[in-house]
């Protein structure tokens, strides 16, 4: 029983191990690639002025990793000890904690809109640094500024569509159209978009679609893809283990 994981193997090893523990065979097709920004100039400038900021916002674990790694080139990480950290989701929070810092109370929902609303209601008078990826919603940042929040945003990583060889694409396409792959998993909106850019008008054959993240769910719905396994119905902050468990339950139900 094969499950397609639309992430690079190195980013989904934990999820793959959970799937294997339930008897599934993971198949990897990276539909997104995380890379450095085109230039570090703006990031480096903000890092050099880090004392100007009271708070730091993260909406992805990738932003945490890229920011801290770049920061460490200029200052000891301990220099951030006086900052207050804000995050979306358990995964992002855990990534901040790996560096030895605590995170302010998470918003009720694991999305940036709830985090921004929480910050606006509580954090007047602070100055924020917001390291993020290249696909951030600029409108949300504009609204924050219009509502009086002092915030500087910087791109610390890029999400791009990776190169997929014709041989790899055809192999995966055949497994999907032959029904050999039973489940397809998505973890980000860009992953969903890139999947359809890679395959075009692919013919599904009874596959069940599983997602993590409300924005991922909405992107699937936007593109007409029915989501069968939505862990957010049961847990507002699902992780890889919980998703694997739901896939296993769905498989037993089908069987």
DRENRODO-86562 format. One record per residue: chain; residue in one letter; y, x, z of N, C-alpha, C, O in turn. Coordinates in nm, 2 decimals. Layout:
<pts>
unit code n.py n.px n.pz ca.py ca.px ca.pz c.py c.px c.pz o.py o.px o.pz
A a Y X Z Y X Z Y X Z Y X Z .
...
</pts>
This chain:
<pts>
unit code n.py n.px n.pz ca.py ca.px ca.pz c.py c.px c.pz o.py o.px o.pz
A x -0.12 0.09 0.00 0.00 0.00 0.00 0.12 0.09 0.00 0.15 0.16 0.10 .
A x 0.20 0.09 -0.11 0.31 0.18 -0.13 0.44 0.11 -0.09 0.47 -0.01 -0.12 .
A x 0.53 0.19 -0.03 0.67 0.15 0.01 0.77 0.24 -0.06 0.76 0.36 -0.03 .
A x 0.86 0.19 -0.14 0.96 0.28 -0.20 1.08 0.30 -0.10 1.14 0.20 -0.06 .
A x 1.11 0.42 -0.08 1.22 0.46 0.01 1.33 0.52 -0.08 1.31 0.62 -0.14 .
A x 1.44 0.45 -0.09 1.55 0.49 -0.18 1.64 0.60 -0.11 1.76 0.59 -0.13 .
A x 1.58 0.69 -0.05 1.66 0.80 0.02 1.58 0.93 -0.01 1.47 0.93 -0.04 .
A x 1.66 1.04 0.01 1.59 1.17 0.00 1.49 1.19 0.11 1.51 1.14 0.22 .
A x 1.38 1.26 0.08 1.27 1.27 0.18 1.33 1.33 0.31 1.28 1.29 0.42 .
A x 1.42 1.43 0.30 1.47 1.49 0.42 1.55 1.40 0.51 1.56 1.42 0.63 .
A x 1.60 1.29 0.46 1.68 1.20 0.53 1.60 1.08 0.58 1.65 1.00 0.66 .
A x 1.47 1.07 0.54 1.40 0.95 0.58 1.26 0.99 0.64 1.17 0.91 0.63 .
A x 1.24 1.11 0.69 1.11 1.15 0.74 1.07 1.07 0.86 0.95 1.03 0.86 .
A x 1.16 1.03 0.95 1.12 0.95 1.06 1.07 0.81 1.02 0.97 0.77 1.06 .
A x 1.14 0.75 0.92 1.10 0.62 0.87 0.97 0.63 0.80 0.88 0.55 0.82 .
A x 0.95 0.74 0.72 0.82 0.76 0.65 0.70 0.77 0.75 0.60 0.72 0.73 .
A x 0.73 0.84 0.86 0.62 0.86 0.96 0.58 0.73 1.02 0.46 0.70 1.05 .
A x 0.68 0.64 1.05 0.65 0.51 1.11 0.57 0.43 1.01 0.47 0.36 1.05 .
A x 0.61 0.43 0.88 0.53 0.36 0.78 0.39 0.41 0.77 0.30 0.33 0.76 .
A x 0.37 0.54 0.77 0.24 0.60 0.77 0.15 0.55 0.89 0.03 0.54 0.87 .
A x 0.22 0.54 1.00 0.14 0.50 1.12 0.09 0.35 1.11 -0.01 0.32 1.18 .
A x 0.15 0.28 1.02 0.11 0.14 0.99 0.02 0.13 0.87 -0.02 0.03 0.82 .
A x -0.02 0.25 0.81 -0.11 0.25 0.70 -0.05 0.25 0.56 -0.12 0.23 0.46 .
A x 0.09 0.26 0.55 0.16 0.26 0.42 0.17 0.40 0.36 0.16 0.50 0.43 .
A x 0.19 0.40 0.23 0.21 0.53 0.16 0.36 0.53 0.12 0.40 0.45 0.03 .
A x 0.44 0.62 0.17 0.58 0.62 0.13 0.60 0.69 0.00 0.53 0.79 -0.03 .
A x 0.68 0.63 -0.09 0.72 0.69 -0.22 0.87 0.71 -0.21 0.95 0.61 -0.19 .
A x 0.92 0.83 -0.24 1.06 0.86 -0.23 1.13 0.86 -0.37 1.08 0.92 -0.46 .
A x 1.24 0.79 -0.37 1.33 0.80 -0.49 1.47 0.81 -0.44 1.53 0.70 -0.41 .
A x 1.53 0.92 -0.42 1.67 0.93 -0.37 1.77 0.87 -0.47 1.78 0.91 -0.59 .
A x 1.84 0.76 -0.43 1.94 0.70 -0.52 2.08 0.74 -0.48 2.17 0.70 -0.54 .
A x 2.09 0.81 -0.37 2.22 0.86 -0.33 2.21 1.01 -0.29 2.10 1.05 -0.24 .
A x 2.31 1.09 -0.31 2.31 1.23 -0.27 2.44 1.25 -0.19 2.55 1.21 -0.23 .
A x 2.42 1.32 -0.07 2.54 1.34 0.01 2.58 1.49 -0.01 2.50 1.58 0.01 .
A x 2.70 1.51 -0.05 2.75 1.65 -0.07 2.89 1.67 -0.01 2.95 1.58 0.05 .
A x 2.93 1.80 -0.01 3.06 1.83 0.04 3.17 1.77 -0.04 3.15 1.74 -0.16 .
A x 3.29 1.75 0.01 3.40 1.70 -0.07 3.44 1.80 -0.18 3.41 1.92 -0.17 .
A x 3.52 1.76 -0.28 3.56 1.85 -0.38 3.65 1.96 -0.32 3.64 2.08 -0.37 .
A x 3.73 1.93 -0.22 3.81 2.03 -0.15 3.81 2.01 0.00 3.81 1.89 0.04 .
A x 3.82 2.11 0.07 3.83 2.10 0.22 3.97 2.12 0.27 4.00 2.11 0.39 .
A x 4.07 2.13 0.18 4.20 2.17 0.22 4.26 2.07 0.31 4.32 2.11 0.42 .
A x 4.25 1.94 0.28 4.31 1.84 0.37 4.24 1.83 0.50 4.31 1.81 0.61 .
A x 4.11 1.84 0.50 4.03 1.84 0.62 4.07 1.96 0.71 4.09 1.94 0.83 .
A x 4.08 2.08 0.65 4.12 2.20 0.73 4.26 2.18 0.79 4.28 2.23 0.90 .
A x 4.35 2.12 0.72 4.48 2.10 0.77 4.48 2.02 0.89 4.55 2.05 0.99 .
A x 4.40 1.91 0.89 4.40 1.82 1.01 4.32 1.88 1.12 4.36 1.86 1.24 .
A x 4.22 1.96 1.09 4.15 2.03 1.20 4.24 2.13 1.27 4.24 2.14 1.39 .
A x 4.33 2.20 1.20 4.42 2.29 1.26 4.52 2.22 1.35 4.58 2.28 1.44 .
A x 4.54 2.09 1.32 4.64 2.02 1.40 4.56 1.92 1.49 4.61 1.81 1.52 .
A x 4.44 1.95 1.53 4.36 1.86 1.61 4.42 1.82 1.74 4.39 1.71 1.79 .
A x 4.51 1.90 1.80 4.57 1.86 1.92 4.67 1.74 1.91 4.71 1.68 2.00 .
A x 4.70 1.70 1.78 4.79 1.59 1.76 4.72 1.45 1.78 4.78 1.35 1.79 .
A x 4.58 1.46 1.78 4.50 1.33 1.79 4.44 1.31 1.93 4.40 1.40 1.99 .
A x 4.44 1.18 1.97 4.38 1.15 2.09 4.24 1.09 2.07 4.16 1.10 2.16 .
A x 4.21 1.03 1.96 4.09 0.97 1.93 4.03 1.00 1.79 4.11 1.04 1.70 .
A x 3.90 1.00 1.78 3.83 1.02 1.65 3.74 0.91 1.62 3.66 0.87 1.71 .
A x 3.74 0.86 1.50 3.66 0.74 1.46 3.55 0.79 1.36 3.58 0.87 1.27 .
A x 3.43 0.74 1.38 3.32 0.77 1.29 3.25 0.64 1.25 3.22 0.56 1.34 .
A x 3.23 0.62 1.12 3.16 0.50 1.08 3.03 0.54 1.01 2.96 0.45 0.95 .
A x 2.99 0.66 1.01 2.86 0.71 0.96 2.82 0.84 1.02 2.90 0.92 1.06 .
A x 2.69 0.85 1.03 2.63 0.98 1.09 2.66 1.10 1.00 2.68 1.21 1.05 .
A x 2.67 1.07 0.87 2.70 1.18 0.78 2.84 1.24 0.81 2.87 1.36 0.80 .
A x 2.94 1.15 0.83 3.07 1.19 0.87 3.07 1.28 0.99 3.15 1.38 1.00 .
A x 2.99 1.24 1.09 2.99 1.31 1.21 2.94 1.46 1.19 3.00 1.56 1.23 .
A x 2.83 1.47 1.11 2.77 1.60 1.08 2.86 1.69 1.00 2.88 1.80 1.04 .
A x 2.92 1.64 0.90 3.01 1.72 0.81 3.13 1.76 0.89 3.18 1.87 0.87 .
A x 3.19 1.66 0.97 3.31 1.70 1.04 3.29 1.81 1.14 3.36 1.90 1.15 .
A x 3.19 1.79 1.23 3.16 1.89 1.33 3.13 2.02 1.28 3.17 2.13 1.33 .
A x 3.05 2.02 1.17 3.01 2.15 1.11 3.14 2.22 1.05 3.15 2.35 1.07 .
A x 3.23 2.15 0.99 3.35 2.21 0.94 3.44 2.25 1.06 3.50 2.36 1.05 .
A x 3.45 2.17 1.16 3.54 2.20 1.27 3.50 2.33 1.34 3.58 2.41 1.38 .
A x 3.37 2.35 1.35 3.31 2.47 1.42 3.35 2.60 1.35 3.34 2.71 1.40 .
A x 3.40 2.59 1.22 3.44 2.71 1.15 3.58 2.76 1.20 3.61 2.87 1.18 .
A x 3.65 2.67 1.27 3.79 2.70 1.31 3.80 2.71 1.47 3.87 2.79 1.52 .
A x 3.73 2.63 1.54 3.74 2.62 1.68 3.61 2.60 1.75 3.51 2.56 1.68 .
A x 3.59 2.63 1.88 3.48 2.59 1.95 3.47 2.44 1.96 3.57 2.38 1.98 .
A x 3.35 2.39 1.95 3.33 2.24 1.96 3.39 2.19 2.09 3.44 2.07 2.09 .
A x 3.39 2.27 2.20 3.44 2.22 2.33 3.59 2.18 2.32 3.63 2.11 2.41 .
A x 3.66 2.23 2.22 3.80 2.19 2.21 3.82 2.04 2.19 3.93 1.99 2.21 .
A x 3.71 1.97 2.15 3.72 1.83 2.13 3.69 1.75 2.26 3.68 1.62 2.26 .
A x 3.67 1.82 2.37 3.62 1.75 2.49 3.72 1.65 2.54 3.68 1.55 2.61 .
A x 3.85 1.66 2.51 3.95 1.57 2.56 3.97 1.44 2.47 4.04 1.35 2.50 .
A x 3.90 1.44 2.35 3.91 1.33 2.26 3.82 1.21 2.30 3.72 1.23 2.36 .
A x 3.86 1.09 2.26 3.78 0.98 2.28 3.72 0.95 2.14 3.79 0.95 2.04 .
A x 3.59 0.92 2.14 3.51 0.90 2.02 3.47 0.75 2.00 3.43 0.69 2.10 .
A x 3.49 0.70 1.88 3.46 0.56 1.85 3.36 0.57 1.73 3.37 0.65 1.64 .
A x 3.26 0.48 1.74 3.15 0.48 1.64 3.10 0.34 1.60 3.12 0.25 1.68 .
A x 3.04 0.33 1.48 2.97 0.21 1.44 2.82 0.24 1.44 2.78 0.34 1.38 .
A x 2.75 0.16 1.51 2.60 0.17 1.51 2.54 0.28 1.59 2.60 0.38 1.63 .
A x 2.41 0.25 1.63 2.34 0.34 1.72 2.32 0.48 1.65 2.33 0.58 1.72 .
A x 2.29 0.48 1.52 2.26 0.61 1.46 2.39 0.70 1.46 2.38 0.82 1.49 .
A x 2.51 0.64 1.43 2.63 0.72 1.44 2.66 0.77 1.58 2.70 0.88 1.60 .
A x 2.64 0.68 1.67 2.66 0.71 1.81 2.57 0.83 1.86 2.62 0.92 1.92 .
A x 2.44 0.82 1.82 2.35 0.92 1.86 2.38 1.06 1.80 2.36 1.16 1.86 .
A x 2.44 1.05 1.68 2.48 1.18 1.61 2.59 1.25 1.69 2.59 1.37 1.70 .
A x 2.69 1.17 1.73 2.80 1.22 1.81 2.74 1.28 1.94 2.78 1.39 1.99 .
A x 2.65 1.21 2.01 2.59 1.26 2.13 2.51 1.39 2.12 2.50 1.46 2.22 .
A x 2.46 1.41 2.00 2.39 1.54 1.98 2.48 1.66 2.00 2.43 1.77 2.04 .
A x 2.61 1.64 1.98 2.70 1.75 2.00 2.76 1.75 2.14 2.85 1.83 2.18 .
A x 2.71 1.66 2.23 2.74 1.67 2.37 2.86 1.58 2.41 2.92 1.60 2.52 .
A x 2.89 1.48 2.32 3.01 1.40 2.35 2.96 1.25 2.37 2.86 1.21 2.31 .
A x 3.03 1.18 2.46 3.00 1.04 2.47 3.09 0.95 2.38 3.19 1.00 2.33 .
A x 3.05 0.83 2.36 3.11 0.74 2.26 3.16 0.62 2.34 3.09 0.57 2.43 .
A x 3.28 0.57 2.31 3.33 0.45 2.36 3.23 0.33 2.34 3.15 0.34 2.25 .
A x 3.24 0.22 2.41 3.15 0.11 2.39 3.15 0.06 2.25 3.25 0.04 2.19 .
A x 3.03 0.05 2.19 3.01 0.00 2.06 3.06 -0.14 2.04 3.06 -0.22 2.13 .
A x 3.11 -0.17 1.92 3.15 -0.31 1.89 3.02 -0.40 1.89 2.91 -0.35 1.88 .
A x 3.05 -0.53 1.90 2.93 -0.63 1.91 2.85 -0.62 1.78 2.72 -0.63 1.79 .
A x 2.91 -0.60 1.67 2.84 -0.59 1.54 2.85 -0.45 1.49 2.94 -0.38 1.52 .
A x 2.74 -0.41 1.42 2.74 -0.27 1.37 2.81 -0.26 1.23 2.75 -0.22 1.13 .
A x 2.94 -0.29 1.23 3.02 -0.27 1.11 3.16 -0.23 1.14 3.21 -0.25 1.25 .
A x 3.22 -0.17 1.04 3.35 -0.10 1.07 3.46 -0.21 1.10 3.56 -0.18 1.17 .
A x 3.44 -0.33 1.04 3.54 -0.43 1.06 3.56 -0.47 1.21 3.67 -0.48 1.27 .
A x 3.44 -0.48 1.28 3.44 -0.51 1.42 3.49 -0.39 1.50 3.56 -0.41 1.60 .
A x 3.46 -0.27 1.46 3.51 -0.16 1.53 3.66 -0.15 1.52 3.73 -0.12 1.62 .
A x 3.72 -0.17 1.40 3.86 -0.16 1.38 3.93 -0.27 1.46 4.04 -0.25 1.52 .
A x 3.87 -0.39 1.46 3.93 -0.50 1.54 3.93 -0.47 1.69 4.03 -0.49 1.76 .
A x 3.83 -0.41 1.74 3.82 -0.37 1.88 3.92 -0.26 1.91 3.99 -0.27 2.01 .
A x 3.94 -0.16 1.82 4.04 -0.06 1.84 4.18 -0.11 1.84 4.26 -0.08 1.92 .
A x 4.21 -0.20 1.75 4.34 -0.26 1.74 4.38 -0.34 1.87 4.49 -0.34 1.91 .
A x 4.28 -0.40 1.93 4.30 -0.48 2.05 4.32 -0.40 2.17 4.37 -0.44 2.27 .
A x 4.27 -0.27 2.17 4.26 -0.19 2.29 4.35 -0.06 2.29 4.38 -0.01 2.39 .
A x 4.37 -0.01 2.17 4.41 0.13 2.16 4.56 0.15 2.11 4.58 0.25 2.04 .
A x 4.65 0.07 2.14 4.79 0.09 2.10 4.84 0.22 2.16 4.80 0.25 2.28 .
A x 4.92 0.30 2.09 4.98 0.42 2.15 4.90 0.54 2.13 4.94 0.65 2.16 .
A x 4.77 0.53 2.08 4.69 0.65 2.05 4.71 0.69 1.91 4.76 0.62 1.83 .
A x 4.66 0.81 1.88 4.67 0.86 1.74 4.53 0.90 1.70 4.46 0.98 1.77 .
A x 4.48 0.84 1.59 4.35 0.85 1.54 4.33 0.95 1.42 4.41 0.95 1.34 .
A x 4.21 1.02 1.43 4.17 1.09 1.31 4.04 1.02 1.26 3.95 0.99 1.34 .
A x 4.03 0.99 1.13 3.92 0.91 1.08 3.85 0.99 0.97 3.89 0.98 0.85 .
A x 3.75 1.08 1.00 3.67 1.14 0.90 3.57 1.05 0.84 3.50 0.98 0.91 .
A x 3.56 1.04 0.70 3.47 0.95 0.64 3.43 1.00 0.50 3.46 1.11 0.46 .
A x 3.35 0.92 0.43 3.30 0.95 0.30 3.40 0.91 0.19 3.50 0.84 0.22 .
A x 3.37 0.94 0.07 3.46 0.91 -0.04 3.46 0.76 -0.08 3.54 0.71 -0.16 .
A x 3.36 0.68 -0.03 3.35 0.54 -0.07 3.41 0.45 0.04 3.38 0.33 0.04 .
A x 3.49 0.50 0.13 3.55 0.42 0.23 3.64 0.31 0.17 3.70 0.33 0.06 .
A x 3.65 0.20 0.24 3.74 0.09 0.20 3.88 0.12 0.23 3.92 0.11 0.35 .
A x 3.96 0.16 0.13 4.10 0.20 0.16 4.18 0.08 0.21 4.28 0.10 0.29 .
A x 4.14 -0.04 0.18 4.22 -0.16 0.22 4.21 -0.17 0.37 4.31 -0.20 0.43 .
A x 4.09 -0.14 0.43 4.09 -0.15 0.58 4.18 -0.06 0.65 4.24 -0.09 0.75 .
A x 4.19 0.07 0.59 4.28 0.17 0.65 4.42 0.13 0.64 4.50 0.14 0.73 .
A x 4.45 0.07 0.52 4.59 0.02 0.50 4.63 -0.09 0.60 4.74 -0.09 0.65 .
A x 4.53 -0.18 0.63 4.56 -0.29 0.72 4.58 -0.23 0.87 4.66 -0.28 0.94 .
A x 4.50 -0.13 0.90 4.51 -0.07 1.03 4.66 -0.01 1.05 4.72 -0.03 1.15 .
A x 4.70 0.06 0.94 4.84 0.12 0.95 4.94 0.01 0.96 5.04 0.02 1.03 .
A x 4.92 -0.10 0.88 5.02 -0.21 0.88 5.03 -0.28 1.01 5.13 -0.34 1.05 .
A x 4.92 -0.27 1.09 4.91 -0.33 1.22 4.96 -0.23 1.33 4.93 -0.26 1.45 .
A x 5.02 -0.12 1.29 5.08 -0.03 1.39 4.99 0.08 1.44 5.03 0.15 1.53 .
A x 4.87 0.09 1.39 4.78 0.20 1.43 4.82 0.33 1.36 4.83 0.34 1.24 .
A x 4.84 0.44 1.45 4.86 0.57 1.39 4.73 0.63 1.36 4.65 0.67 1.45 .
A x 4.70 0.64 1.23 4.57 0.69 1.19 4.58 0.78 1.06 4.65 0.74 0.97 .
A x 4.51 0.89 1.07 4.50 0.98 0.95 4.36 0.98 0.91 4.27 1.01 0.99 .
A x 4.33 0.95 0.78 4.19 0.95 0.73 4.17 1.07 0.64 4.26 1.10 0.56 .
A x 4.05 1.13 0.64 4.02 1.24 0.56 3.87 1.23 0.51 3.79 1.18 0.58 .
A x 3.85 1.27 0.39 3.72 1.27 0.33 3.64 1.40 0.36 3.69 1.51 0.32 .
A x 3.53 1.38 0.44 3.45 1.50 0.48 3.32 1.51 0.41 3.25 1.61 0.42 .
A x 3.28 1.41 0.33 3.16 1.42 0.24 3.17 1.32 0.13 3.25 1.23 0.13 .
A x 3.09 1.34 0.03 3.09 1.26 -0.09 2.95 1.20 -0.11 2.85 1.26 -0.08 .
A x 2.94 1.07 -0.15 2.82 1.00 -0.18 2.82 0.99 -0.33 2.90 0.92 -0.39 .
A x 2.72 1.05 -0.40 2.71 1.05 -0.54 2.57 1.00 -0.59 2.48 1.01 -0.51 .
A x 2.56 0.96 -0.71 2.43 0.93 -0.77 2.36 1.06 -0.81 2.41 1.13 -0.89 .
A x 2.24 1.08 -0.76 2.17 1.21 -0.80 2.11 1.20 -0.94 2.10 1.09 -0.99 .
A x 2.08 1.32 -0.99 2.01 1.32 -1.12 1.86 1.29 -1.10 1.80 1.35 -1.01 .
A x 1.81 1.19 -1.17 1.67 1.16 -1.17 1.61 1.19 -1.30 1.66 1.14 -1.41 .
A x 1.50 1.26 -1.31 1.44 1.30 -1.43 1.38 1.18 -1.50 1.34 1.08 -1.43 .
A x 1.37 1.18 -1.63 1.31 1.07 -1.70 1.17 1.05 -1.66 1.12 0.93 -1.65 .
A x 1.10 1.16 -1.63 0.96 1.14 -1.59 0.95 1.07 -1.45 0.86 0.99 -1.43 .
A x 1.03 1.11 -1.36 1.03 1.05 -1.22 1.07 0.90 -1.24 1.01 0.82 -1.17 .
A x 1.17 0.87 -1.32 1.22 0.74 -1.33 1.11 0.65 -1.39 1.08 0.54 -1.35 .
A x 1.04 0.70 -1.50 0.93 0.62 -1.56 0.82 0.60 -1.47 0.75 0.49 -1.47 .
A x 0.78 0.70 -1.39 0.67 0.69 -1.29 0.70 0.58 -1.19 0.61 0.49 -1.16 .
A x 0.82 0.58 -1.13 0.86 0.48 -1.03 0.86 0.34 -1.10 0.81 0.24 -1.04 .
A x 0.92 0.33 -1.22 0.94 0.21 -1.29 0.80 0.15 -1.31 0.78 0.03 -1.30 .
A x 0.70 0.23 -1.36 0.57 0.18 -1.38 0.50 0.13 -1.26 0.44 0.02 -1.26 .
A x 0.52 0.20 -1.14 0.46 0.16 -1.02 0.52 0.02 -0.97 0.45 -0.06 -0.91 .
A x 0.65 0.00 -1.00 0.71 -0.13 -0.96 0.66 -0.24 -1.06 0.62 -0.34 -1.01 .
A x 0.67 -0.22 -1.19 0.63 -0.32 -1.28 0.48 -0.35 -1.28 0.44 -0.46 -1.31 .
A x 0.40 -0.26 -1.24 0.26 -0.28 -1.22 0.22 -0.34 -1.09 0.11 -0.38 -1.06 .
A x 0.32 -0.35 -1.00 0.29 -0.41 -0.87 0.23 -0.31 -0.77 0.18 -0.35 -0.66 .
A x 0.23 -0.18 -0.81 0.17 -0.08 -0.72 0.25 -0.06 -0.60 0.20 -0.04 -0.49 .
A x 0.38 -0.06 -0.62 0.48 -0.06 -0.50 0.50 -0.20 -0.45 0.53 -0.29 -0.53 .
A x 0.48 -0.22 -0.32 0.48 -0.36 -0.27 0.61 -0.39 -0.19 0.66 -0.50 -0.19 .
A x 0.68 -0.28 -0.14 0.80 -0.30 -0.07 0.91 -0.20 -0.12 0.87 -0.09 -0.15 .
A x 1.03 -0.24 -0.13 1.14 -0.15 -0.17 1.25 -0.16 -0.06 1.29 -0.27 -0.01 .
A x 1.29 -0.05 -0.01 1.38 -0.04 0.11 1.52 0.02 0.06 1.52 0.11 -0.01 .
A x 1.63 -0.04 0.12 1.76 0.01 0.09 1.83 0.02 0.22 1.82 -0.05 0.32 .
A x 1.92 0.13 0.23 1.99 0.16 0.35 2.14 0.17 0.34 2.21 0.19 0.44 .
A x 2.19 0.15 0.22 2.34 0.15 0.19 2.37 0.07 0.07 2.29 0.06 -0.02 .
A x 2.49 0.02 0.06 2.53 -0.05 -0.06 2.53 0.03 -0.19 2.49 -0.01 -0.29 .
A x 2.58 0.16 -0.17 2.58 0.25 -0.29 2.44 0.28 -0.34 2.42 0.30 -0.46 .
A x 2.34 0.28 -0.25 2.20 0.30 -0.29 2.15 0.18 -0.37 2.08 0.20 -0.47 .
A x 2.19 0.06 -0.34 2.15 -0.06 -0.42 2.22 -0.05 -0.56 2.15 -0.07 -0.66 .
A x 2.34 -0.02 -0.56 2.41 -0.01 -0.69 2.35 0.10 -0.78 2.33 0.08 -0.90 .
A x 2.33 0.21 -0.72 2.27 0.32 -0.80 2.13 0.30 -0.85 2.09 0.34 -0.96 .
A x 2.05 0.22 -0.77 1.92 0.18 -0.81 1.92 0.11 -0.94 1.84 0.14 -1.03 .
A x 2.01 0.01 -0.95 2.02 -0.07 -1.07 2.08 0.01 -1.19 2.05 -0.01 -1.31 .
A x 2.17 0.11 -1.16 2.22 0.19 -1.26 2.11 0.28 -1.32 2.11 0.31 -1.44 .
A x 2.02 0.33 -1.23 1.91 0.42 -1.27 1.81 0.34 -1.36 1.77 0.39 -1.46 .
A x 1.78 0.22 -1.32 1.67 0.14 -1.38 1.72 0.04 -1.48 1.64 -0.01 -1.57 .
A x 1.84 -0.01 -1.47 1.88 -0.11 -1.56 1.81 -0.24 -1.53 1.79 -0.28 -1.42 .
A x 1.76 -0.31 -1.64 1.69 -0.44 -1.62 1.54 -0.41 -1.60 1.46 -0.44 -1.68 .
A x 1.52 -0.37 -1.47 1.38 -0.35 -1.44 1.31 -0.48 -1.40 1.37 -0.58 -1.35 .
A x 1.18 -0.49 -1.43 1.10 -0.62 -1.41 1.03 -0.60 -1.28 0.93 -0.52 -1.27 .
A x 1.07 -0.68 -1.18 1.00 -0.67 -1.05 0.87 -0.75 -1.06 0.86 -0.84 -1.14 .
A x 0.78 -0.71 -0.97 0.64 -0.77 -0.97 0.60 -0.81 -0.83 0.50 -0.76 -0.78 .
A x 0.68 -0.90 -0.77 0.64 -0.95 -0.64 0.68 -0.86 -0.53 0.63 -0.88 -0.41 .
A x 0.76 -0.76 -0.55 0.80 -0.67 -0.44 0.89 -0.74 -0.34 0.97 -0.83 -0.37 .
A x 0.87 -0.71 -0.21 0.95 -0.75 -0.10 1.06 -0.65 -0.08 1.04 -0.53 -0.07 .
A x 1.18 -0.70 -0.06 1.30 -0.62 -0.04 1.34 -0.61 0.11 1.35 -0.72 0.17 .
A x 1.35 -0.49 0.16 1.39 -0.47 0.30 1.51 -0.39 0.31 1.53 -0.30 0.23 .
A x 1.60 -0.43 0.40 1.73 -0.36 0.41 1.77 -0.33 0.56 1.71 -0.39 0.65 .
A x 1.86 -0.23 0.57 1.92 -0.21 0.70 2.07 -0.21 0.67 2.12 -0.14 0.58 .
A x 2.15 -0.29 0.75 2.29 -0.30 0.74 2.34 -0.42 0.67 2.29 -0.46 0.56 .
A x 2.45 -0.48 0.73 2.50 -0.60 0.67 2.57 -0.58 0.53 2.56 -0.66 0.44 .
A x 2.63 -0.46 0.52 2.69 -0.43 0.39 2.59 -0.41 0.28 2.61 -0.45 0.16 .
A x 2.47 -0.35 0.32 2.36 -0.34 0.23 2.31 -0.47 0.19 2.28 -0.50 0.07 .
A x 2.29 -0.56 0.28 2.25 -0.70 0.26 2.34 -0.77 0.16 2.29 -0.83 0.06 .
A x 2.47 -0.76 0.18 2.57 -0.83 0.10 2.56 -0.77 -0.04 2.58 -0.85 -0.14 .
A x 2.54 -0.64 -0.06 2.54 -0.58 -0.19 2.42 -0.63 -0.27 2.42 -0.66 -0.39 .
A x 2.30 -0.64 -0.20 2.18 -0.70 -0.26 2.21 -0.84 -0.31 2.18 -0.88 -0.43 .
A x 2.27 -0.92 -0.23 2.30 -1.06 -0.26 2.40 -1.07 -0.38 2.39 -1.15 -0.47 .
A x 2.50 -0.98 -0.38 2.60 -0.97 -0.48 2.53 -0.95 -0.62 2.58 -1.00 -0.72 .
A x 2.43 -0.86 -0.62 2.36 -0.83 -0.74 2.24 -0.92 -0.77 2.17 -0.89 -0.87 .
A x 2.23 -1.02 -0.70 2.12 -1.12 -0.73 1.99 -1.08 -0.68 1.89 -1.13 -0.73 .
A x 1.98 -0.99 -0.58 1.85 -0.94 -0.53 1.82 -1.01 -0.40 1.89 -0.99 -0.30 .
A x 1.71 -1.09 -0.39 1.68 -1.16 -0.27 1.62 -1.06 -0.17 1.53 -0.99 -0.20 .
A x 1.67 -1.07 -0.05 1.63 -0.98 0.06 1.52 -1.06 0.14 1.55 -1.17 0.20 .
A x 1.40 -1.01 0.15 1.30 -1.07 0.23 1.29 -1.03 0.37 1.25 -1.11 0.46 .
A x 1.32 -0.90 0.40 1.31 -0.85 0.53 1.45 -0.80 0.58 1.50 -0.70 0.53 .
A x 1.51 -0.88 0.67 1.64 -0.86 0.72 1.64 -0.84 0.87 1.64 -0.94 0.94 .
A x 1.62 -0.71 0.92 1.60 -0.69 1.06 1.72 -0.73 1.14 1.71 -0.76 1.26 .
A x 1.84 -0.75 1.08 1.96 -0.78 1.16 1.95 -0.93 1.21 2.03 -0.97 1.30 .
A x 1.86 -1.01 1.16 1.84 -1.14 1.21 1.78 -1.14 1.35 1.81 -1.23 1.43 .
A x 1.71 -1.03 1.38 1.64 -1.02 1.51 1.71 -0.92 1.60 1.69 -0.92 1.73 .
A x 1.78 -0.82 1.55 1.83 -0.71 1.62 1.96 -0.67 1.56 1.96 -0.62 1.44 .
A x 2.08 -0.68 1.62 2.20 -0.64 1.56 2.22 -0.49 1.53 2.30 -0.45 1.45 .
A x 2.13 -0.41 1.59 2.14 -0.27 1.57 2.00 -0.21 1.54 1.94 -0.14 1.62 .
A x 1.94 -0.25 1.43 1.80 -0.21 1.40 1.79 -0.06 1.37 1.89 0.00 1.32 .
A x 1.67 0.00 1.39 1.65 0.14 1.36 1.53 0.14 1.26 1.47 0.04 1.23 .
A x 1.49 0.27 1.22 1.38 0.29 1.13 1.25 0.23 1.18 1.17 0.17 1.10 .
A x 1.22 0.25 1.31 1.10 0.20 1.37 1.09 0.05 1.36 0.98 0.00 1.32 .
A x 1.20 -0.02 1.39 1.20 -0.16 1.39 1.18 -0.22 1.24 1.10 -0.31 1.22 .
A x 1.24 -0.15 1.15 1.22 -0.19 1.01 1.08 -0.17 0.96 1.02 -0.26 0.90 .
A x 1.02 -0.06 1.00 0.88 -0.04 0.97 0.79 -0.14 1.03 0.69 -0.18 0.97 .
A x 0.82 -0.18 1.15 0.74 -0.28 1.22 0.74 -0.42 1.14 0.64 -0.49 1.13 .
A x 0.87 -0.45 1.10 0.88 -0.58 1.03 0.81 -0.58 0.89 0.75 -0.68 0.85 .
A x 0.81 -0.46 0.83 0.74 -0.45 0.70 0.59 -0.47 0.72 0.52 -0.53 0.64 .
A x 0.54 -0.41 0.83 0.40 -0.42 0.87 0.36 -0.57 0.89 0.26 -0.62 0.85 .
A x 0.45 -0.64 0.97 0.42 -0.78 1.00 0.42 -0.86 0.87 0.34 -0.95 0.86 .
A x 0.52 -0.83 0.78 0.53 -0.91 0.66 0.40 -0.88 0.57 0.35 -0.97 0.51 .
A x 0.35 -0.76 0.58 0.24 -0.73 0.50 0.11 -0.80 0.55 0.03 -0.85 0.47 .
A x 0.10 -0.81 0.68 -0.01 -0.88 0.74 0.00 -1.03 0.71 -0.10 -1.10 0.69 .
A x 0.12 -1.08 0.71 0.14 -1.22 0.67 0.10 -1.25 0.53 0.04 -1.35 0.50 .
A x 0.13 -1.16 0.44 0.10 -1.17 0.30 -0.05 -1.16 0.28 -0.11 -1.23 0.19 .
A x -0.11 -1.07 0.36 -0.26 -1.05 0.35 -0.34 -1.16 0.40 -0.46 -1.16 0.39 .
</pts>
